[in-house]
Amino acid sequence: MDQASAAEAYRLNLVAGMGYRKALEFLAKDYAVYDLRLELDEAKEAGDQARMDKISAQIDEITGKWLSEILQMIPDPLTKEAAKRAAWLGNDETHYTRVWTKHDVDDLKRLLGIVANYEGAERPRSGSVFIGHLNSCSVMRRPSRMLPSLSSSHAWMRVASRT
């Protein structure tokens, strides 16, 4: 996230977009393995090598999955939808042809803010640093334009008020 923000500060928007897409993947995967990492810490403290190996294998299995599979693990439907849309916009930042031509890096950051705020509230260690970086971005102060089907929804307003 730091590198994406730095790239954006230098007006390297093409690089920044790719960095934010990567940040989404790290955030989602860190969220998905949060509880397992806590269990791994407990196993280390107990010196239980067999349990550590088992948990490490589970972490490796989850972090090796495609981002789309990881996003399906997000329990909140609105946050899951925001994360999927962030992945779509992030993919636009990394691929040759843009699909979502009316949206840009600012929209991607807004969606990342929704995901980070949810994950930070659910599991503070996984989202708190990420939220701090996003809150320092001027576009995160108040979402002004979002993807159409999210902005028209009443439930969207509840999620947006958390950012």
C-alpha positions as CSV (number, residue, x, y, z in Angstrom):
1,M,0.0,0.0,0.0
2,D,2.8,2.4,0.8
3,Q,4.4,1.9,-2.6
4,A,1.0,2.4,-4.4
5,S,0.5,5.7,-2.5
6,A,4.0,6.8,-3.2
7,A,3.6,6.0,-6.9
8,E,0.4,8.1,-6.9
9,A,2.2,11.0,-5.2
10,Y,4.6,11.0,-8.1
11,R,1.7,10.9,-10.5
12,L,2.5,7.4,-11.7
13,N,-1.1,6.5,-11.8
14,L,-0.6,3.4,-14.0
15,V,1.7,2.0,-11.4
16,A,-0.4,3.1,-8.5
17,G,-3.5,1.3,-9.8
18,M,-1.5,-2.0,-10.0
19,G,-0.3,-1.4,-6.5
20,Y,-3.8,-0.9,-5.1
21,R,-4.9,-4.1,-6.9
22,K,-2.1,-6.0,-5.2
23,A,-3.0,-4.3,-1.9
24,L,-6.5,-5.7,-2.3
25,E,-5.2,-9.2,-2.7
26,F,-2.9,-8.9,0.4
27,L,-5.7,-7.4,2.5
28,A,-8.2,-10.1,1.4
29,K,-5.8,-13.0,2.0
30,D,-4.6,-11.6,5.3
31,Y,-8.2,-11.4,6.4
32,A,-8.9,-15.0,5.2
33,V,-6.0,-16.4,7.3
34,Y,-6.3,-14.1,10.3
35,D,-7.7,-16.7,12.7
36,L,-5.3,-19.3,11.5
37,R,-2.4,-17.0,12.1
38,L,-3.6,-16.6,15.7
39,E,-3.8,-20.3,16.1
40,L,-0.3,-20.7,14.6
41,D,1.0,-18.2,17.2
42,E,-0.6,-20.3,20.0
43,A,0.9,-23.5,18.6
44,K,4.3,-21.8,18.5
45,E,4.0,-20.7,22.1
46,A,3.0,-24.3,23.0
47,G,5.8,-25.8,21.0
48,D,3.4,-28.0,19.1
49,Q,5.2,-28.7,15.9
50,A,2.6,-31.0,14.4
51,R,-0.1,-28.4,15.0
52,M,2.1,-25.7,13.5
53,D,2.7,-27.8,10.4
54,K,-1.0,-28.5,9.9
55,I,-1.9,-24.8,10.4
56,S,0.9,-23.6,8.1
57,A,-0.4,-26.0,5.4
58,Q,-3.9,-24.5,5.8
59,I,-2.5,-21.0,5.5
60,D,-0.5,-22.0,2.4
61,E,-3.6,-23.5,0.8
62,I,-5.7,-20.4,1.4
63,T,-3.1,-17.9,0.3
64,G,-2.5,-20.0,-2.8
65,K,-6.1,-19.5,-4.0
66,W,-7.2,-17.1,-6.7
67,L,-8.4,-13.7,-5.4
68,S,-11.9,-14.4,-6.7
69,E,-12.0,-17.5,-4.4
70,I,-10.8,-15.5,-1.4
71,L,-13.4,-12.8,-1.9
72,Q,-16.1,-15.4,-1.7
73,M,-15.0,-15.9,1.9
74,I,-16.1,-12.4,3.0
75,P,-19.3,-13.0,5.0
76,D,-20.9,-9.5,4.6
77,P,-22.6,-9.4,1.1
78,L,-22.1,-5.7,0.6
79,T,-18.4,-5.8,1.5
80,K,-18.0,-8.9,-0.7
81,E,-19.6,-7.0,-3.6
82,A,-17.4,-4.0,-3.0
83,A,-14.3,-6.3,-3.0
84,K,-15.4,-7.9,-6.2
85,R,-15.8,-4.6,-7.9
86,A,-12.4,-3.4,-6.5
87,A,-10.9,-6.5,-8.1
88,W,-12.5,-5.7,-11.4
89,L,-11.2,-2.1,-11.3
90,G,-7.8,-3.4,-10.1
91,N,-7.7,-5.8,-13.1
92,D,-8.4,-2.8,-15.4
93,E,-5.3,-1.2,-13.9
94,T,-3.1,-4.2,-14.8
95,H,-4.5,-5.4,-18.1
96,Y,-4.0,-3.9,-21.6
97,T,-7.7,-3.3,-22.3
98,R,-9.9,-1.5,-19.8
99,V,-13.4,-2.9,-19.3
100,W,-14.7,-0.3,-16.8
101,T,-13.8,2.8,-18.7
102,K,-15.9,5.2,-16.6
103,H,-14.0,4.3,-13.4
104,D,-10.5,5.0,-12.3
105,V,-8.0,4.7,-9.4
106,D,-10.1,6.9,-7.2
107,D,-13.0,4.6,-7.5
108,L,-10.7,1.6,-6.8
109,K,-9.5,3.3,-3.6
110,R,-13.0,4.1,-2.4
111,L,-14.0,0.4,-2.8
112,L,-10.8,-0.6,-1.0
113,G,-11.8,1.7,1.8
114,I,-15.1,-0.1,2.2
115,V,-13.3,-3.5,2.3
116,A,-10.6,-2.3,4.7
117,N,-13.1,-0.7,7.1
118,Y,-15.1,-3.9,7.3
119,E,-12.1,-6.1,7.7
120,G,-10.5,-3.7,10.2
121,A,-13.7,-3.8,12.3
122,E,-14.0,-7.5,12.1
123,R,-10.3,-8.3,12.7
124,P,-8.4,-5.2,13.8
125,R,-4.9,-6.4,13.1
126,S,-5.7,-7.3,9.5
127,G,-7.2,-4.0,8.4
128,S,-5.9,-1.2,10.7
129,V,-2.7,-0.3,8.9
130,F,-4.4,-0.4,5.5
131,I,-7.2,1.8,6.7
132,G,-4.7,4.4,8.0
133,H,-3.1,4.6,4.6
134,L,-6.4,4.9,2.8
135,N,-7.7,7.6,5.2
136,S,-4.7,9.7,4.4
137,C,-5.8,9.8,0.7
138,S,-8.0,12.8,0.0
139,V,-10.5,10.7,-2.1
140,M,-11.3,8.6,1.0
141,R,-12.7,11.5,3.0
142,R,-16.2,11.1,1.5
143,P,-17.2,8.9,-1.5
144,S,-18.7,11.1,-4.2
145,R,-19.2,8.8,-7.1
146,M,-19.3,5.1,-6.9
147,L,-20.2,2.3,-9.2
148,P,-23.9,2.6,-10.2
149,S,-25.6,-0.4,-8.6
150,L,-23.8,0.2,-5.3
151,S,-24.6,4.0,-5.2
152,S,-28.3,3.5,-5.8
153,S,-28.7,1.1,-3.0
154,H,-30.0,2.2,0.5
155,A,-27.7,-0.4,2.1
156,W,-24.8,1.2,0.3
157,M,-25.3,4.3,2.3
158,R,-24.9,2.4,5.6
159,V,-21.6,1.0,4.3
160,A,-20.4,4.3,2.9
161,S,-21.1,6.0,6.2
162,R,-18.4,3.8,7.8
163,T,-15.7,5.2,5.6
